[in-house]
Amino acid sequence: MSDRIMKRFDNQTVIVTGAARGMGASHARAFVAEGANVVIADVLELEGRTLANELGEQAIFSRLDVTRERDWAATVAAAEAAFGPVSVLVNNAGIVRFGVIAETEPAVWHQVMDVNVTGPYLGIRAVTSSMRKAGGGAIVNISSGAGFTATYGLAAYVASKWAVRGLTKTAALELGGDNIRVNSIHPGAIRTPILAEGAPDAAAMAATMAGAGVGLSAIPRIAEPDEITRMVLFVASSEASFSTGSEFIADGGLLLGPVPQRKRAGAGAA
């Protein structure tokens, strides 16, 4: 009799989008550590293939532009051919573009919406049949704390993350009867490459960090990717078996409101 300890995702097929680096890479590593077979889906081929090679036989790379229906079909087919029907999809890929509404070109608006909203929609649509074959599954959409509030100069991003909430809830209603759960996770500011790349300059980056509440939230720091990964694993696992259409927040308390600056020691003393 084997004394091997069962892991949460033993032999399950998992697709993680935007998995070549940042939060996505953190998620992919953790799913493999928990026994899953993982498809690293990204447009960044060199980084994605490097990570797949690092993770070994439990991982493959599939080039995926989340805005392309054909890419989605090919990725699901590759997942099934390598590992079997898909049990978990993490819609992690996303982009951010800076600019007030009056200075945001329609092309930029559409780009953000295509990746951040159409991407998850196409992903849900692409994996549904495969998950039915698997007997059910879990879809985790990475939204943002910005899906609950506004951030100056990030209209496209904020609108897209609000939209992901609605998409999540509707998908949860439609797929619950198939034993497919759909939930969203709402991180605050995370230490990943995406913010630095999207900012046009250091001033914009600083403004965005302030808008994201870094230093003003109850936990006054930026989060590490693995802090979100642990929540992704929970939400995707059977431990969250009765949660669907739900919002899981990991924002350091940002949505509670700003923390007042503390008075200097001795100030106001008689």
C-alpha beads as a LAMMPS data file, in Angstrom:
LAMMPS data file: protein, C-alpha beads

270 atoms
269 bonds

1 atom types
1 bond types

-500.0 500.0 xlo xhi
-500.0 500.0 ylo yhi
-500.0 500.0 zlo zhi

Masses

1 110.0

Atoms # bond

1 1 1 0.000 0.000 0.000
2 1 1 1.379 3.395 -1.012
3 1 1 2.060 5.840 1.796
4 1 1 2.146 8.786 -0.617
5 1 1 0.302 11.784 0.757
6 1 1 -2.508 12.960 -1.511
7 1 1 -2.178 16.508 -2.735
8 1 1 -5.014 18.929 -3.427
9 1 1 -4.766 18.770 -7.224
10 1 1 -3.367 15.294 -7.870
11 1 1 -3.665 14.428 -11.578
12 1 1 -5.885 17.424 -12.323
13 1 1 -5.320 19.409 -15.514
14 1 1 -4.879 23.120 -14.867
15 1 1 -4.578 25.987 -17.361
16 1 1 -3.061 29.245 -16.099
17 1 1 -3.052 32.214 -18.461
18 1 1 -0.333 34.832 -18.275
19 1 1 1.720 32.147 -16.557
20 1 1 5.160 32.876 -17.979
21 1 1 6.082 35.277 -15.177
22 1 1 4.773 37.275 -12.239
23 1 1 1.667 36.051 -10.447
24 1 1 0.894 33.523 -13.163
25 1 1 4.268 31.817 -12.776
26 1 1 3.747 31.728 -9.017
27 1 1 0.359 30.056 -9.528
28 1 1 1.795 27.516 -11.984
29 1 1 4.611 26.493 -9.628
30 1 1 2.193 26.082 -6.739
31 1 1 -0.274 23.950 -8.703
32 1 1 2.563 21.640 -9.771
33 1 1 3.705 21.393 -6.154
34 1 1 0.136 20.376 -5.277
35 1 1 0.164 17.520 -7.791
36 1 1 -1.458 19.185 -10.814
37 1 1 -0.483 18.967 -14.455
38 1 1 -0.226 22.554 -15.625
39 1 1 -0.508 24.261 -18.993
40 1 1 1.522 27.464 -18.945
41 1 1 -0.433 29.630 -21.379
42 1 1 1.096 32.911 -22.482
43 1 1 2.292 34.974 -25.449
44 1 1 5.777 35.126 -23.904
45 1 1 7.202 32.004 -25.501
46 1 1 10.796 32.090 -24.245
47 1 1 9.849 32.717 -20.629
48 1 1 6.920 30.297 -20.802
49 1 1 8.948 27.439 -22.262
50 1 1 11.736 28.069 -19.770
51 1 1 9.289 27.760 -16.880
52 1 1 7.714 24.618 -18.362
53 1 1 11.155 23.029 -18.662
54 1 1 11.922 23.996 -15.068
55 1 1 8.723 22.363 -13.819
56 1 1 9.337 19.123 -15.726
57 1 1 6.878 16.507 -16.917
58 1 1 3.955 18.039 -15.013
59 1 1 3.985 21.149 -17.203
60 1 1 3.741 22.118 -20.857
61 1 1 3.751 25.474 -22.597
62 1 1 1.020 26.588 -24.989
63 1 1 1.215 29.880 -26.830
64 1 1 -2.002 31.712 -26.029
65 1 1 -3.170 35.145 -27.024
66 1 1 -6.248 35.278 -24.806
67 1 1 -8.065 37.501 -27.298
68 1 1 -7.933 34.832 -30.042
69 1 1 -10.566 32.101 -30.091
70 1 1 -8.326 29.812 -32.172
71 1 1 -5.544 30.047 -29.594
72 1 1 -7.970 29.037 -26.868
73 1 1 -9.154 26.011 -28.834
74 1 1 -5.563 24.951 -29.463
75 1 1 -4.604 25.394 -25.793
76 1 1 -7.515 23.304 -24.509
77 1 1 -6.746 20.643 -27.121
78 1 1 -3.085 20.592 -26.054
79 1 1 -4.101 20.294 -22.398
80 1 1 -6.387 17.352 -23.101
81 1 1 -3.830 15.609 -25.323
82 1 1 -1.082 15.920 -22.726
83 1 1 -2.972 15.443 -19.460
84 1 1 -6.712 14.863 -19.970
85 1 1 -9.820 17.035 -19.502
86 1 1 -9.383 20.400 -17.825
87 1 1 -10.398 20.697 -14.168
88 1 1 -9.142 24.203 -13.363
89 1 1 -8.793 27.414 -15.363
90 1 1 -7.108 30.460 -13.855
91 1 1 -7.803 33.532 -15.990
92 1 1 -4.768 35.437 -14.778
93 1 1 -3.604 37.284 -17.912
94 1 1 -4.196 41.009 -17.805
95 1 1 -2.779 44.376 -18.808
96 1 1 -2.942 47.912 -17.447
97 1 1 -2.718 51.165 -19.397
98 1 1 -2.436 54.601 -17.846
99 1 1 -4.282 57.763 -18.865
100 1 1 -7.269 59.899 -17.977
101 1 1 -10.367 59.278 -20.083
102 1 1 -9.959 62.400 -22.240
103 1 1 -6.449 61.276 -23.199
104 1 1 -7.137 57.542 -23.630
105 1 1 -7.345 56.585 -27.289
106 1 1 -10.133 54.169 -28.278
107 1 1 -7.511 51.676 -29.457
108 1 1 -6.007 51.585 -25.971
109 1 1 -9.439 51.190 -24.399
110 1 1 -10.244 48.269 -26.698
111 1 1 -6.872 46.641 -26.036
112 1 1 -7.460 46.607 -22.277
113 1 1 -11.018 45.336 -22.664
114 1 1 -9.958 42.656 -25.139
115 1 1 -7.323 41.188 -22.829
116 1 1 -8.963 41.733 -19.448
117 1 1 -12.608 40.955 -20.284
118 1 1 -12.869 39.212 -23.639
119 1 1 -9.951 36.964 -22.658
120 1 1 -11.711 35.451 -19.618
121 1 1 -14.993 35.221 -21.582
122 1 1 -13.279 33.224 -24.338
123 1 1 -11.520 31.099 -21.731
124 1 1 -14.733 30.185 -19.929
125 1 1 -16.345 29.395 -23.251
126 1 1 -13.393 27.261 -24.367
127 1 1 -13.051 25.090 -21.245
128 1 1 -16.715 24.403 -20.475
129 1 1 -16.971 21.266 -22.613
130 1 1 -13.680 19.913 -21.277
131 1 1 -14.730 20.518 -17.665
132 1 1 -18.000 18.728 -18.271
133 1 1 -15.970 15.734 -19.441
134 1 1 -13.922 15.984 -16.250
135 1 1 -17.132 15.872 -14.186
136 1 1 -16.844 19.489 -13.105
137 1 1 -14.204 22.027 -12.295
138 1 1 -13.269 25.464 -11.019
139 1 1 -12.690 28.702 -12.897
140 1 1 -10.834 31.465 -11.073
141 1 1 -10.917 34.930 -12.622
142 1 1 -8.269 37.348 -11.401
143 1 1 -9.982 40.713 -11.100
144 1 1 -8.635 43.450 -8.815
145 1 1 -9.429 45.644 -5.861
146 1 1 -10.060 48.141 -8.659
147 1 1 -13.132 46.062 -9.460
148 1 1 -14.822 47.634 -6.417
149 1 1 -13.679 51.238 -6.594
150 1 1 -12.119 53.855 -8.869
151 1 1 -8.514 54.830 -9.500
152 1 1 -7.673 58.136 -11.129
153 1 1 -6.115 57.727 -14.551
154 1 1 -6.993 54.053 -14.942
155 1 1 -10.487 54.148 -16.442
156 1 1 -9.991 51.284 -18.893
157 1 1 -8.414 49.015 -16.303
158 1 1 -11.006 49.815 -13.640
159 1 1 -13.906 49.295 -16.053
160 1 1 -12.450 45.965 -17.172
161 1 1 -12.067 44.691 -13.630
162 1 1 -15.644 45.659 -12.725
163 1 1 -16.743 43.787 -15.855
164 1 1 -14.907 40.640 -14.731
165 1 1 -17.061 40.623 -11.578
166 1 1 -20.247 40.558 -13.641
167 1 1 -18.891 37.948 -16.029
168 1 1 -17.911 35.767 -13.067
169 1 1 -21.329 35.907 -11.454
170 1 1 -23.226 35.179 -14.667
171 1 1 -20.931 32.261 -15.525
172 1 1 -21.416 30.894 -12.015
173 1 1 -25.205 30.912 -12.497
174 1 1 -24.974 29.236 -15.874
175 1 1 -22.432 26.541 -14.968
176 1 1 -23.377 25.581 -11.416
177 1 1 -25.543 22.720 -12.675
178 1 1 -22.476 21.264 -14.405
179 1 1 -20.550 21.195 -11.125
180 1 1 -18.371 24.040 -12.388
181 1 1 -17.666 26.795 -9.876
182 1 1 -16.670 30.291 -11.010
183 1 1 -15.199 32.830 -8.594
184 1 1 -13.156 36.014 -8.747
185 1 1 -10.115 37.085 -6.751
186 1 1 -9.415 40.757 -6.138
187 1 1 -5.786 41.543 -5.299
188 1 1 -4.425 44.887 -4.273
189 1 1 -0.999 46.045 -5.459
190 1 1 1.269 43.051 -6.130
191 1 1 4.984 43.003 -6.841
192 1 1 4.862 41.983 -10.537
193 1 1 6.322 43.396 -13.789
194 1 1 2.958 44.564 -15.165
195 1 1 2.685 47.915 -13.330
196 1 1 6.209 49.055 -14.089
197 1 1 5.821 48.192 -17.782
198 1 1 2.478 49.971 -18.107
199 1 1 3.572 53.226 -16.495
200 1 1 4.812 55.881 -18.949
201 1 1 7.167 57.357 -16.369
202 1 1 8.162 57.276 -12.714
203 1 1 5.634 59.956 -11.793
204 1 1 2.786 57.897 -13.256
205 1 1 4.016 54.842 -11.393
206 1 1 4.119 56.754 -8.105
207 1 1 0.632 58.158 -8.705
208 1 1 -0.725 54.709 -9.432
209 1 1 0.877 53.224 -6.350
210 1 1 -0.724 56.005 -4.311
211 1 1 -4.052 55.382 -6.043
212 1 1 -3.710 51.687 -5.285
213 1 1 -3.325 52.617 -1.638
214 1 1 0.232 51.391 -1.107
215 1 1 1.269 52.767 2.255
216 1 1 -2.296 53.898 3.022
217 1 1 -4.000 50.551 3.579
218 1 1 -4.370 48.709 6.866
219 1 1 -1.419 46.502 5.854
220 1 1 0.889 49.252 4.548
221 1 1 2.960 47.376 1.976
222 1 1 2.881 45.815 -1.463
223 1 1 2.050 42.094 -1.584
224 1 1 4.162 39.250 -2.941
225 1 1 2.733 36.999 -5.696
226 1 1 2.661 33.919 -3.458
227 1 1 0.246 35.688 -1.117
228 1 1 -2.310 35.713 -3.931
229 1 1 -1.322 32.231 -5.084
230 1 1 -2.350 30.729 -1.749
231 1 1 -5.835 32.178 -2.201
232 1 1 -6.004 30.929 -5.808
233 1 1 -5.235 27.397 -4.620
234 1 1 -7.922 27.574 -1.961
235 1 1 -10.613 28.949 -4.282
236 1 1 -9.810 26.379 -6.986
237 1 1 -9.758 23.461 -4.559
238 1 1 -12.491 21.330 -3.031
239 1 1 -11.946 23.284 0.189
240 1 1 -14.103 26.002 -1.399
241 1 1 -16.648 23.503 -2.743
242 1 1 -19.744 25.558 -1.820
243 1 1 -18.450 28.906 -3.083
244 1 1 -19.418 30.129 -6.533
245 1 1 -20.035 33.581 -7.948
246 1 1 -18.113 34.878 -4.946
247 1 1 -15.480 37.570 -4.571
248 1 1 -12.327 36.833 -2.608
249 1 1 -10.417 39.974 -1.641
250 1 1 -6.691 40.134 -0.871
251 1 1 -5.927 43.849 -0.858
252 1 1 -4.261 44.483 2.487
253 1 1 -7.408 46.230 3.702
254 1 1 -7.342 48.893 0.986
255 1 1 -11.108 48.838 0.491
256 1 1 -11.624 49.609 4.170
257 1 1 -10.578 53.180 3.441
258 1 1 -7.351 55.116 4.006
259 1 1 -5.516 54.860 7.295
260 1 1 -5.017 58.313 8.907
261 1 1 -1.467 59.424 9.377
262 1 1 -0.458 58.638 12.949
263 1 1 0.331 61.553 15.212
264 1 1 3.982 61.983 16.098
265 1 1 4.927 60.648 19.502
266 1 1 4.098 63.196 22.169
267 1 1 2.046 65.424 19.875
268 1 1 -0.857 67.035 21.669
269 1 1 0.389 66.033 25.114
270 1 1 -0.383 68.453 27.923

Bonds

1 1 1 2
2 1 2 3
3 1 3 4
4 1 4 5
5 1 5 6
6 1 6 7
7 1 7 8
8 1 8 9
9 1 9 10
10 1 10 11
11 1 11 12
12 1 12 13
13 1 13 14
14 1 14 15
15 1 15 16
16 1 16 17
17 1 17 18
18 1 18 19
19 1 19 20
20 1 20 21
21 1 21 22
22 1 22 23
23 1 23 24
24 1 24 25
25 1 25 26
26 1 26 27
27 1 27 28
28 1 28 29
29 1 29 30
30 1 30 31
31 1 31 32
32 1 32 33
33 1 33 34
34 1 34 35
35 1 35 36
36 1 36 37
37 1 37 38
38 1 38 39
39 1 39 40
40 1 40 41
41 1 41 42
42 1 42 43
43 1 43 44
44 1 44 45
45 1 45 46
46 1 46 47
47 1 47 48
48 1 48 49
49 1 49 50
50 1 50 51
51 1 51 52
52 1 52 53
53 1 53 54
54 1 54 55
55 1 55 56
56 1 56 57
57 1 57 58
58 1 58 59
59 1 59 60
60 1 60 61
61 1 61 62
62 1 62 63
63 1 63 64
64 1 64 65
65 1 65 66
66 1 66 67
67 1 67 68
68 1 68 69
69 1 69 70
70 1 70 71
71 1 71 72
72 1 72 73
73 1 73 74
74 1 74 75
75 1 75 76
76 1 76 77
77 1 77 78
78 1 78 79
79 1 79 80
80 1 80 81
81 1 81 82
82 1 82 83
83 1 83 84
84 1 84 85
85 1 85 86
86 1 86 87
87 1 87 88
88 1 88 89
89 1 89 90
90 1 90 91
91 1 91 92
92 1 92 93
93 1 93 94
94 1 94 95
95 1 95 96
96 1 96 97
97 1 97 98
98 1 98 99
99 1 99 100
100 1 100 101
101 1 101 102
102 1 102 103
103 1 103 104
104 1 104 105
105 1 105 106
106 1 106 107
107 1 107 108
108 1 108 109
109 1 109 110
110 1 110 111
111 1 111 112
112 1 112 113
113 1 113 114
114 1 114 115
115 1 115 116
116 1 116 117
117 1 117 118
118 1 118 119
119 1 119 120
120 1 120 121
121 1 121 122
122 1 122 123
123 1 123 124
124 1 124 125
125 1 125 126
126 1 126 127
127 1 127 128
128 1 128 129
129 1 129 130
130 1 130 131
131 1 131 132
132 1 132 133
133 1 133 134
134 1 134 135
135 1 135 136
136 1 136 137
137 1 137 138
138 1 138 139
139 1 139 140
140 1 140 141
141 1 141 142
142 1 142 143
143 1 143 144
144 1 144 145
145 1 145 146
146 1 146 147
147 1 147 148
148 1 148 149
149 1 149 150
150 1 150 151
151 1 151 152
152 1 152 153
153 1 153 154
154 1 154 155
155 1 155 156
156 1 156 157
157 1 157 158
158 1 158 159
159 1 159 160
160 1 160 161
161 1 161 162
162 1 162 163
163 1 163 164
164 1 164 165
165 1 165 166
166 1 166 167
167 1 167 168
168 1 168 169
169 1 169 170
170 1 170 171
171 1 171 172
172 1 172 173
173 1 173 174
174 1 174 175
175 1 175 176
176 1 176 177
177 1 177 178
178 1 178 179
179 1 179 180
180 1 180 181
181 1 181 182
182 1 182 183
183 1 183 184
184 1 184 185
185 1 185 186
186 1 186 187
187 1 187 188
188 1 188 189
189 1 189 190
190 1 190 191
191 1 191 192
192 1 192 193
193 1 193 194
194 1 194 195
195 1 195 196
196 1 196 197
197 1 197 198
198 1 198 199
199 1 199 200
200 1 200 201
201 1 201 202
202 1 202 203
203 1 203 204
204 1 204 205
205 1 205 206
206 1 206 207
207 1 207 208
208 1 208 209
209 1 209 210
210 1 210 211
211 1 211 212
212 1 212 213
213 1 213 214
214 1 214 215
215 1 215 216
216 1 216 217
217 1 217 218
218 1 218 219
219 1 219 220
220 1 220 221
221 1 221 222
222 1 222 223
223 1 223 224
224 1 224 225
225 1 225 226
226 1 226 227
227 1 227 228
228 1 228 229
229 1 229 230
230 1 230 231
231 1 231 232
232 1 232 233
233 1 233 234
234 1 234 235
235 1 235 236
236 1 236 237
237 1 237 238
238 1 238 239
239 1 239 240
240 1 240 241
241 1 241 242
242 1 242 243
243 1 243 244
244 1 244 245
245 1 245 246
246 1 246 247
247 1 247 248
248 1 248 249
249 1 249 250
250 1 250 251
251 1 251 252
252 1 252 253
253 1 253 254
254 1 254 255
255 1 255 256
256 1 256 257
257 1 257 258
258 1 258 259
259 1 259 260
260 1 260 261
261 1 261 262
262 1 262 263
263 1 263 264
264 1 264 265
265 1 265 266
266 1 266 267
267 1 267 268
268 1 268 269
269 1 269 270
